[in-house]
Amino acid sequence: MIPAETIERWRSFLEARYAVYAVPGFVANDPVSIPHQFSKKDDIEIAAFFTATISWGNRKAILKAASQLMERMDGAPADFLLKGSDEDWKKLDGFVYRTFQFTDLLFFSNALKNIYSFQGGLEKVFTDGFNAASSYGIIDSIAFFRKVFFSSSWLPQRTVKHVPDVLQGSAAKRINMFLRWMVRPSAEGIDFGIWKAIPPSSLLCPLDLHSAAIAREAGLLKRHVNDLIAVIELTNNLRLVDSIDPVRFDLALFGEGVNR
């Protein structure tokens, strides 16, 4: 049982940092700026998914690579994947971001084309997994998505590492960040809130080196390994401060961490 005074101390810290970082200016230097270039729902989702997938390393490099990828897709990722010709798809050849290479991009593009053509889109796949959950809803949702995503008969082994396996204990930082973008309300002008069937209260906090360091310093996280158990521990503690929208404090933790 966590003492009430500890929760109040967390609340004071988190709300203060949230007020500083949860502002529209956060967007400009963050990967979420890439999907903010679009207004069509499918474009937002696909741009967000690709951007989240390559969101590790230097943020300037992430933004540069994601922008280049959107340019290769003619600034209309949904139409490019669903209606583009073989000649159009040749524009993807040569794309590389660190270990995410052309083979991975080609598989991801085909998998997303299949999801939007035959599975109802990313929102439906994640929502179906969430609704069928037997235990921790969003974990089951991510696991179900991964199963659908890798259901193709053509699966390069090198590509598997680019979608985290929560059933093996992965923290799944990039998927959880993508889900935050899609599900959380758009009140601050940062996240989109375009998925309505998954409640913000069910989300898991994205956990990276920046947010983990601040969470441990604040006493919100005791586990020393950045894995799924740590994500659940942190998220459960954030829920003690805000049970309806706990992952809004990712903006506070990450903002504080990266600005140090």
N, C-alpha and C positions, 0 to 999 in steps of 0.2 A: 504494500500500500504506500503510495507516494504522498507525503505530507502536503497539506493544502498550501503551506507557505512556500514549498518548492515549486508547486504549480504556478503560484502567483509570481514568483521570481522569474520563471520561464515566460509567463505572459508579459510581464513588464519588458523583458529583453526582446522578445520576439515582436511584439507590437511596435516597439520603438524602431527596430531595424526594418520592419515591414513598411513603416511609414516613410522611411528614407528611400528604399529601393523599389517598392511596388508603385512606380510612376511610369508614365509613357516614355520618358527618356531612357528607361531600361532597355527598350527595344532596339535602339540604334546599333549598339555594339554586341547584340546577342544573336545567336542563330535563329531565334524566333522572328527576326526581321525578314527572313527569306519568305516564309509563307505569308507574311503581312503584305507582300507585294501583290497578292492575288485577292480576288473577291468571290470567285466561283468556288463552291464548297469542295468539289472534287480536286480542283487545283490546289486549294489550301491544304487538303489532306495529303495529297501526293508530294507536294513541295515540303511539307512538314515532315513526312516520313523519311524522305531521302535526306533532308537536312539533319534530322535527329540521328539517322544511321551513321553519318560521318562526323558527328559532334564529339570528337575527342581530340585533344591537342590544343594548339593555339587558336584562339577564337578568330583572329584575323584570317588565319589560313582556312578555317572552317567556312567563314563567310565567302571568301574568295572562291573556294572549290564549289560550294553550293550554288553560288551565283553563276559560275561557269556552266554547271550542270543544267541549270534552268535555261541558260542561253542555248545550249545544245538541243534542248527540248522546245526551242522556238518560243519560249516565254509562255507556253500553254501546256503544262505537263500532262494533263488529263487527255486532251485531244491528241497530243503526240503519242502517248502510249496506246490509246484506243483506236485512233484513226490513221496514225502515221504509216507510211509505206516502208518497205525494206530499205529503200534509198534514204528515207528520213532517218531510219534507225542507225544508218552508218555514221551519223553525226556523233553517236555515243562512243565510237571506237577511239581509243587513246585516252579516255578519261581515267585518271588515277588520283586518289587521295590516300596517301600513306598505304595501308594494306588493303584498302578497298579499290579494286582494280576493275578493268573492263569486263572480265568474266563475271565478277560479282554484280556489276551494274546490269549486265545483260540478263542475268538470272532474276535479279530484283525487278527489272522492268517487265519481264515476262510473267513473273508471279503476280505483280500488281495488275497487269492487264487481265489475267485470269480472274483475280478477285473482283475487279470491277465489271468484267463481262459476264461472269457466271455465279459469283458469290454475293452479289448485292453491295459490294464496296467494303472499305475498311471499317466503317462504323458498324455495319451489320455483322461482320465477322467477330469483332471484339465484343459486341453486344450479345451475340448468340453464345459466345463462350462465357460471358458474365452471367447470363440468365440460366445457363445450364450448370453453374457452379454448385459443387456439393459442400465446399468449405469456404476458403478465403477467396471471394468472388473475383477480384482483379487478378490474382495469381492464376486462377483457372482460365480467365479470359486471355491472359498473355500466352499461356501454354497452348490454348486452343488455337489462337492466331498462328503461333509458330508451326503447329501441326498442319494447318491449312496452307500456310505460306510455302512450306517445304513438301507439299503433296505432289509436286511435278515429278514426272519420270526422269527428267533431266535435272540432276542436282550436283553441281560441282562440289566436291568435298571441302575445298578451300572456302566456300561461301558460307558454310554452316556457322562459322564463328561470328558472323556479323549479325545474327539474331540471337540474343541471349536465351539460355535455357533456365527458366526459373525453377523447373522441377529438379535441377541439379544445383540449386542454391545461388544462382547468379543474382546480383543486385539489380540487373536490368535497368541501369541508369537511363540509357537513351530511350528505351521503350516507355519507361515511366515519365520521362520528360515529354515525349510525344503525346502520351495520354493526358498529361497536365495541360498541354496546349489545347487539345481537342475538347476536353471535358470541363475544365474550370471556367467559371464565369468570366466575361470579358470586361468586368467593371473597371479594372485598372488600365485597360487598353493594351494588355500584354498577351494574355491567353485569349482563346477564341470562343469557348463555350458553345460550339456548334453541335456537340453530341449531347443529347438530352436524356438518353435512356440509362446511362451510367452515372450514378450520383457522385459529386465531388468528394463526399465523405468516404467513398470506397477506395480512392486513389492511394497509391504508395508514393512516398517522397523520393524523388530522384536523389541519388547519393553519389557524390564524387568527392575528390580529395578536398575541395574547398568547403563544401557544406559539411562534410564529415568532421573536419578539423574544428569548425566553429561549434557544431553540435556537441562534440566531446568536451570542448572548453566550457560550454554552458551547462554541462551535466545532463544533456538530453540523450546522450548516447554513451554507453559504457563499453559495448563490444568493440574490440580492437581491429576486427577484420571487416572490410566493406563488402559484406555479402547480403543475401536475402534476409538472414536473421537480424542483421543490423538495420536493414531497411524497415523491417516490421517493428523492431524496438523503437526506432526513431519516430516512425509514423504514429504508433500507439501513444507515445508521449505527446506528440503534437495534437493528437485528438483530445487529450486532456485539457488543452488550451482552447481548441476550436473543433468541436465534434462534427460540424457541418462542412467545413472547408479547411481541413488541417494542412493540406499541401500548399496553401497560399504562403505558408512560412518558408517554403523552398526559396522564394524570392528573397526573404530576409537572410537565410543562412548562406545561400550562394552569393548574394550581393555583398554581404559582410566579408565572406572568405576571399572572393576574387579581388575586392578592392583593398585588401590588406597586402 
